[in-house]
Amino acid sequence: MEMLPEYFGSMVFDDRVMKARLKSGVYNSLKKTIDEGARLDLSVANAVAAAMRDWAVERGATHFTHWFQPLTGITAEKHDSFIAPAPDGGIIMEFSGKELIQGEPDASSFPSGGLRATFEARGYTAWDPTSYAFIKGKTLCIPTAFCSYGGEALDKKTPLLRSMQALNIQALRILRLFGNTDVKCVRTSVGPEQEYFLIDREMYNKRRDLIFTGRTLFGAEPPKGQELGDHYFGVVKPRVAAFMEELNRELWKLGVLAKTEHNEVAPSQHELAPIYATTNVAADHNQLTMEIMQKVASKHGLVCLLHEKPFAGVNGSGKHNNWSMATDTGVNLLSPGETPYENAQFLLFLCAVIQAVDDYQDLLRLSVATAGNDHRLGAHEAPPAVVSIFLGDELTAILEAIENSKPYNGREQITMKLGVDTLPRFLRDITDRNRTSPFAFTGNKFEFRMLGSSNSISCANIMLNSAVAESLKIFADELEGAENFQAALQDLIKRTVKAHKRILFNGNGYDDGWIKEAEERGLLNYRTTPDCMPHLLDEKNVRMLTSHRVYTEAELKSRCEIMLDNYCKTIVIEANTMAYMAKRQILPAVEKYAGAVARTAKDKAVIVPDAVCSYEKSIIKKLTLLADQIMMKTEDLESTAAKLRDMADVKEQSYFIRDYVLPAMNELRAVADEAESVTAAEYWPFPTYGELLFGVK
């Protein structure tokens, strides 16, 4: 049997393969491009392309594709075969350096937010050599950036790489001030925990809402949900275990460091967590993970749901973005060390993050804004829509001591004694964890917990990298001109703590009292996508993002347009699906059951002339009233949604959807779910919550 170390990364053209297949000069030149950003020579690209082609063909690949991440939120690929005609009527296998480094997909059919017109079709993909090529099926996939004919970024990778570059530039300035001249590069790294649901495919196929929207638009709560907490970390069911086993194997072949898997809180909910990778690689890997989850689930008769809130009444799914900064020499810049109070370099980088999160709360919030995530944030299962930072007791005490110019004596570590001689004793961590915080420090990294499960992690990390780069730039500008570096450093840290301590909160983020307190502190509370997305174009945000060359102003306008348009289209599809299901499935089922009950009452009256039939009469009355309400609410929803056709401005549409369409959808759902609770099970037209959530054995 093939062992894990033997097949891990077997479908990746990684450093091991390059070292074995490339001549030393070619390999060293490519590594310089990857590690230091040196320009790639075409002769080197030709040599790499030839080696990559031979390696891929040996593993059964027949095609290659430039694999990119357009603004649809998913990946895109156009396949070209390696074959070229030979003079003798046969074929030869070709793949040039030019084909490796540049492609030309149609740029007019992808979202561009006005950057491109329909008749302006030319676009380019450009090889990202820092992310390894891989084989998927019979296709060699080359991770690439995607831009328009005019050079505007039409993808999520390009701004992500720009933000990483911006942070690297500013972080190196800070490190040089501390006398560190060995470091050549500072990279951010991410480990995104991925939550998801698994349900039975046969049941899924009977739910139009799941098929069209990814979430249930109707569904009465079952007698049991997640109240007992018995699913969390529980024994994995056989079908799910088989899915997880195959998923791991497929991910490991692609070099994805899938590490941890377990049952989550809600029934049928699970989680997979990888080991950290450089941010752009982690983004690539997470897109692959979501795709492969869905493919593997299908092979096991399951469907993997990645929607943020597929079921009302139970926890939705998030994606916890564990973010850190490290040097190419292996130093984690967010590691406090044994004596964080004396670790000035750590404290300065920590303050940079604190200032960044406070100054750009709006960018972090809108980076995770989607129609799906609006259902999850603040729903007593996920962080609120208010951004705050959890530091824990020790770091909070250290910063308070610095702010007040007082000494910090440290906290005594406690040995855990569990009262059983055979159990080991161990030191308790100085700081507890906080699972309700949107942005929590967890030892040597920050965990940004607001991302939705279907989100690309690129958006959040673009904003996080850029905001921290801005803080570091402000710090470097001040400290580079200081006459006394140590005195200036101490004063800067103290001022930063005092100016931005409002963003620090170690309490219960689920508490309604915190939301009130946060607003009193002046923190932002953008509850929905229409509330926050327009702030992308606020003057301070445009200035910061363009100054670091992460986006152009035109690119920012396009992103705002695209995200609001996506929000509107998503809700309109949901509204249309609700009307379809209400009229063609729910109402006929309710009427059919009411008719059956009426016939039963009539038959009883024949057999027992004096029968009152109070049960049947009450059911018929209730169902009749509910059917009338369902029809009325459906018509209200359709007429409300129809008003969107007269609105040309996407921002106006989004506000109308927030204020009128979504409330109309909620009203229809309420009466339909009540009808489900009254209608006999055999008459209900699609699987219920109980069947969906507990149907996988």
N, C-alpha and C positions, 0 to 999 in steps of 0.2 A: 504493500500500500504506500502511495506517495506521501511523504511527510511534509508538514507545513513549511519548514524552512526551504524545502526543495521547490515548492510551487509558488511561494510568496513572490509577487512581482514578476511572475513568469510571462505575463502579457504586457510588460512595461519595458520600454527602451530606456532603462535607467542608467545610473552611473556605472554599475557593474558591467552592463552590456557595452556601453560606450568605451569603457576602458579596455575591454577585451577585443572589440571590433575596429576601433579607430587607431590610426597611426598616432604615435605620441605627440607629434607636432599638431595634428588636427585636434586631438583630444585636449591638449593644453590650451589651444586657442579657443575652443568651445567653452572650456571651463572658465576662461577669463571673461568671456561674454556673459556666462551665467552668474559668476560670482562678483564681477566688478563692473558689469554693464558695458564692456568694450564692444565696439562695432564688429559685426560678423562679416568676415570676408567671404565672397561668393565661392571661391575655391574650397574653403572649409565647408560651406553649405553643401556643395556638390558631393564632397566626400562623406559627409554625414548622411545625406539623402541616399546615396548608394548603399551604405551600411544599413540604414534603417529599412530600405526596401528589401534587401537580402534577408535580414532578420525576420521581417514581417511575412514574406513569402514562405520562408521555412516553416512558419507556424500556421500556414493555411490561408493567409490574407490574400485577397484578390483585388481589393480596392483600397484607396486612401481617401481621407476627407479632412478638410480643415474644420475642426470642431470648435464652435464658438458659442457665445452666450448673448444673444440679442436681447432687446428690451421687452421680450415677451415673458421673461422669467424662467424660461426653460432653455435647453440647448438646441443648437441647429447644426445640420451637417448635410453636405452635398457630396455624394460618392462618385469618384472617378476610378476606373480600373487602371492597373499598372500596364495593361497590354498596349503594344504599338505594333503596327504591321511590319513584317520582315520581307525582304526582297523575294524570298523563295516561297512566299505564300503563307508562311507560318507567322509566329508572333515573337516579340521580344518583350521583356519586362523592363519598363522604363520608369524612372522617378528622378527628376533633376533637382538641383539645389534651388532653382527658381520656383519650381512647384512646391518645394518644402517651405520656402520663406514667404511666398505670396500666392494668394488665391483671389478669385473674383466672383463672389456670389451676387445674386440680384439684391440690390439694396432698397428697392422701391416697395417691396411687399412686407417689410418688417416695420414695426412702429418706429417713427422718427420724430414725432411731435412737431412736424413742420420743417424739419431740417432738409428733407428731400421731398420732391413732388413725385407723383406716380410716373411721370415720363422720364425722371432722372434716375435711371436704374443702376448705374455703375457703383459698385462698392468693392472694398478690398478686405481680405483677411491677411493678417501678418503673424507669423510664427512667434509664439512665446517660448523661447528656449529654456526658460526657468521652470517650466512645467513639462514633465516627461511625456513623450508620445506613448500611446498604448494601443492594444488591439482589442476591439470589441466585435464579437462575432467573427466575420471575415474581413473586417475593415481596419486599416491602420488609421487611428485618430490622432490628429496633430492639434494640440491646444493652440488657439490663435486669438488675437484681438480682431475687432471688426470695426471698420470706419467707412465713411462715405467718400465719394469722389473728391469732396472738398476738404477731407481730413478730419471731419467731425466724428467723434466717437459715437458709434451706434450700438454699443454693447455695454456690459457691466465690467468686463475685465480691464479695458483700457483705463477708465478712471480709477479702478482699484490699484493698478500698477503705478499710476501717477501718484496716488495718495501714499503708497508705500515709499516711493522715491522722495516725496516731500518730507515725510517723517524721517527718513534716513538722513537727508541733508541737515535737518535741524538737530537731530539727536547727535550727529557727529560733531556739530559745533559745541554742544554742551560737554561732550566727552573730552574734547580737546581742552576745554577750560579746566578740567580736572587733571590735565596732564597725560591723558590717555592717547597715545599716538599709534598704538598697535592696531586698533580697530579700524577696519576698512569699510565695514557695512553694519548697519543696524536694521534688523528685519523684525516685522511683527509676525507673530504666529498665532494660530487659532485652532481650537479643538471644538467643533460644533456638535453638541449632543442633539440627536434627532429623535423626536417623538412621533408616533404614528399609530393608527388603528388597523387591525386586521379583521375583516368580516368575510362571511361565506359568499362566494361568487354567485351562486344560484339566487341567494336573497338579494344581493346587490342588483342583479339583472331585473328584478321586479320593482326597483325603486327608481322612478324617473328622476327624482330630485338628486339622488346620488350620481346617476349617470350624467346628467346635464350640468350639475353645479358642484359636486363633490361633497355636499352636506345635505342633511335631512331638513327639509323645509316644513315637514309635518311630523308629529310623533308625540303621543302622550307618554309621560314618564312611566316606566315599568314599576311593579311593586318593589323591586330591589334595584338599586343602582350601585353607587360606590360607598354607601353609608358605613359599611363594616370595615372598609379598608382592607378587605381580605385578598384583593387582587394584587396589591402593591407588593413587589418582590416575592409573589407567590410562586408556586410550582408552575413551570411553563407547560402548557398543554401539548400533547404529542404532535398535532399538526403544526402548531406554532414552532415547536422545537425543530421540526424537520425543515420548516421555512428558514429559521435562523441559521441552521447548520449550512444549508446551501447558500444563503445570502453571504455568510462569512467567507465561504470558499471562493465565491465569485468576486467579492471585494478584495480579498487577499491576493488573488491572481493579478488584480489591477493595482496592487501596491497601496490600497486603502487600508490604513491601520485601524480597522475595526477592533475595538478592545472590550467594551462592556455591553452586555445585553441583559434586559430584565423586563418583567411586567411593570407597567406604570399603574397609577392610581385607579383610573377608570377601567371598567370591564372592557376587554378586547384591546386595551391600549398597551403599547410597549415602547421601549427606548433602546437606541443603539448609540454608543459614544465611541469616537475614535481617539487615538493619540494625536497630539499636536503636530501641525505641519505649517510651513510658511504660508502666509495668508492666501496668496493667489492659488497655491497648490491645494490648500484646504477648501477653497471655494470650488475648484474643479472637482475635487473628490466628493464634496457634498452633493453637487449636481449629479455626479455618477451614482452616488449612494441612493438618492431618491429614485432615479430611473431604474436601477437594478432591483430595488425593493419591490417596485411594481411588477417588473418582469418575473421575478422569482415567485412572488405571491400568486401570480396567474398560474404558474406551473403546479401549484399546490391547491388549486381550486379556491384560492382566496383573492381578496382585493385589498390592497394597501391604500388606506385613506390618509392623505397628507394635508387635508383641509384643517385650518386652525380650530374649527368648532363644528365637527360633523354631527354632534349630538347635543341637544339642549339638556341641561340638568346634570351633566357629568363634565369632568374636566376636558378642556380642549388640549390641543397639542402645540407645544412651543419648540424652539430650537435655541438652546443655551449656548451663547457665543463666548467661549473662554479665550480671552485675548491677553497677550503679553508682548513684551519687547525684549529682544536679545541681540547681543553682538555676534559677529562672525567668529569671535574667539570663545564663545560659549558662555558668556555672562548674561544672566537674566537681570535686566535693569529694574524689574519690579520685585526682586527678591530682597527682603529687608535685612537679611543676615542675622547674626546672633544679637547684635545691639543696634536695632534700627534707629534709636535716638541719636546715635553717633554716626550713622551712615548718611552723610550729607548728600551724596550722589543719589541714593535711593529716595531720600526725602524730596529732592528737587524733581525727580521724574514723577514721584507720587503727586506732588503739587501740580505738575503740568497736567496730569490726568484730571485732577479735581477741578482745576480752572477750566479745562476744556469741556468737561461735562456740564459745568454750571453755565458757561458762556454760550454753549451750543446745545442746550436741552432740546430746543426745537428741531435741530437737525437730527439728533439721535431719535427723537420720537417719530419724525416723519420718515426716517429710514426704515422703519418697521411697519409703516402704515399700509394696510390693505383692507379691502372689504371684509375678508375673512378674519383678520386679526382684530378688527373692531369688536367682534363678538366675544373675544377672549380677554383682552386687556381690561383689568379691573373687575373681572368676574369672580372674585374670591377663589381663584385657582391659579392666577397668573399675576405678575406685577401690575400695579395700577398704571394708568396712562401718564401719571406724574413721574418724571425722572428724578431719582435720588441715588446717593452712593452710600453703601454700607461698608464701613472700615473695620468694625469690630472694636472691642473695648480697648485693647492695647494701643493700636494706632491712633484711635480717637484721643486717648489720654496723652499720647506723645505730642500730638498736634496742639492739644489744649495747653500743655506745658510750654511748648514753643511760643504759642500766641501770647501767653501770660508771662513769658521770660522766667519760668520757674524750672528747677531741676526735675528730671524724671528718674526715679529710682528703680524702675522696672517692676514687673509683677512676678510674684513667686509662682513657680510651676508646681502643680499639685500632682502627686502620684495617685493614680486610680487604683483603689483597693476594692475588689468586688465581693469580698467576704467568703471566697472559696479558695482554699489553699492551692488547688491544682490549676487555677486560672492565673495567667501572667499579670504582673503589675506593670503599668506603663504610665508615662507622663501624659497628662491631659494637655491638649492644645491650649495655648494662651487665649485664643479667641474662638468663640462659637461661630456657627454658620447662620445665615439668614436667608431662608428660601423665599421670602416675600419681597426682597429688594430687587429693583430693576437692574442695579449695577453694583455688584457685590465684590469686595476684595476677598479672595479665597487663598491667601498664603503667599503666592508669587504671581498672581494674575488677577484680572477682573473678569467676572462672569456677567455678561450682558444678557439678561433673561427675557427681554421683551420681544425678541424675534419670533415670528410665526413659523409653524412647521413647514410650510410650503415656500417660504421666502428664500431667495438667494441670499447667502450671507455676505455677498459683495457689497450691497447697499449700506448695511450697517457699518461694515469695516471701512468703507470709503469715508464715511462721515467721522468715524472715531479716529482713524489715522490722521485725517485732515485737521480736525479740531486739536488733537494733541500736537501736531506739527506746528500749528499756530501758537500754542502756549509755549512750546520750546523756542520758537523764533523770538517771541516777546522776551523770554528769559535771557536768551543768548544776546539779543541786542543790548539789553541792560548790563549784563555781566561782562561782556567783552570790553565795554568802555569804563569799567569800574577801576578806580585807583587801588582799592583794597578789595581783592576778590572775596576773601573770607568774610569780611564785614558786610559786603554787599550781598553775598549769598545768604547769610543769616537773616538780614533784613528782608530780602526778597521772599524767603520761605515764610517768615512771620507775617508779612503783609498779605501774601497769597492765602494763607490759612484764614486770616481775619476777614478778607474780602469775600471768600467763597464758602465759608462754613455753613451757609444756609442749605447747601446741597447735600450735606451729610446728615444721614438719619439711620440710626441703628435699631429702630423699633419695628412694629408690625405694619408692614405696608398694606395689609388687607383691611386695616382699621379705618372706618369712615372718618374718625377723628383726625387721622393723619392727613387726609385729603384737605380738610379744613385748615389744619396747621400749615400744610404746604402752600396753600394759596395765601395765607397770612405772611409766609416767608417770601412771597413773591415768585414762587416756582410756577411753572406753566402746567396747565391741565387741559391738553387737547385730547378730547375723548374720542374723536372720530377722524377718519381720513380727510374729509372736507375741512375740518377745523385746522389741521396742521399742515397739509400739503402746500397751500399757497405761500406759507412762510419760507419755503425754499428760496423764494425770490426776494426775501427781505434784503435790504441794502447791505447789512452787516454780513449776511451769509454769502451773498454774491461776491462781495469784496474779498472775503477770506478764501473762498474756494477758487476764485479766479487768480488771486495773488500767488497761490501755490501751484497754479496751473493744473489743478485737478479737473476742472471743468472750464469751458468757455461760457460766457453769458448765454449764448445761443443754445448750448447744450443743456444748461440749467432750465431754460424756458421749455425746452423740449421734454425734459424729464417731468416737470410739473404737469405739462399737458398730457403726457402719456399715462402717468399714474392716476390722474383724475379721470381720464377717459376710461382706463381699465376699471376703476372703481364703479363708474356709471354703468358700463356695459355688463359688469358682473351682476349688479343688483337688478338690472333690467331683465337679464336672463333668468334670474331667480324669480322675479315677479311673474314673468311669462310662464315659467314652469309651475308655479303655484296655481295660476289660473287654469292651466291645462289639467293638472291633477285634481283640482277641486271640481271642475265641470265634467271631466271624462272618467274619473275614477271614484272620488269620494262621494259626490252627490248621488250617482247611480247606486252605489253600495248602500248608502243610508236609506234611499227610497226603497230599494229591494228588501232590506231588512224590515223597514216599517210596513211594507206590504205583506211580508210573511207573518209579522205579528198580528196584523189586522185579520188575516185569514184564520190564524189560530183563534183569535177572539170570536170570530164568526162561527167557527166549528164548535167551540165550547158552548156558545149560546144555543146551538142546535141540540147538543147532547144534554146540557144542563140549562134549561130555559131561564132559571132564576139567577144564573151566574152573573156577578157584577163585572168580572174581568178588569178589576182595578189596576192590576199589574200591566196588562196589555195596553189599557187606555193611557196610563201614565207614560209608558215607553213611546207609544205612538205620538202622544202630544209633544213629548220632549224632542223626539226625532224630527217631527214636522217643523217645530219652531227652529231647531238647529239647522235644518235644511234650508229654511227661508233665510236665516242669517248667513249661512255659507254662501248662498247665491247672491245675497245683497253685498256681502263683503268682497266677493269675487268681482262683482261689477264695479264696486268702488275702487278696487285695486286697479282694474283694467283702465278705468276712466282717468284715474290719477296718473298712472304710468304714461298714458297717451299724451298728456300735457307736455311731456319731455320733448316731443317731436317739434314743438314750436320754439324750443330754446336752442340757440346756436352756441352759446358760451358754455364750455364744459364746467367752469366753476359754478355758474348758475345752476346747471343741471345737478351737480353734486350736492349743493345746498338743498335743492328741492327734493332730491332723493332722501337725504338725511331727515328732512323735516316732515315729508308727506308720504313718500313711497314706502319707506321702512315701517313707519307706524301702521300703514294700511296692511302691509304684509303681516305684521304682528297680530293685528285684529283678526284677520282671516285665519291665521294659524290657531289662535285661541279657541275659536268656535269649532274648527275642524278637529282639534285635539279632544275637545269635549265630546264631539260626536263619536270619535273612536272609542272613548271610554264607555259609551252606551251601546254601541253596535256589537252584535255577536261576532266572535272572533272569525268564524268561518265566512262571514260576509265582508270583512275588511279587505280591501283590494290589494294590499301590499304588506310585506313583513313589518311587524311592530318593533319598537325599541327593544323589548324583551328578547325577541327572536334574533335581532341583529347583534345585540351586545353579548348575548350568551349562547350564540349559535355555533361557535367554533369549539370543537371538543379536542 
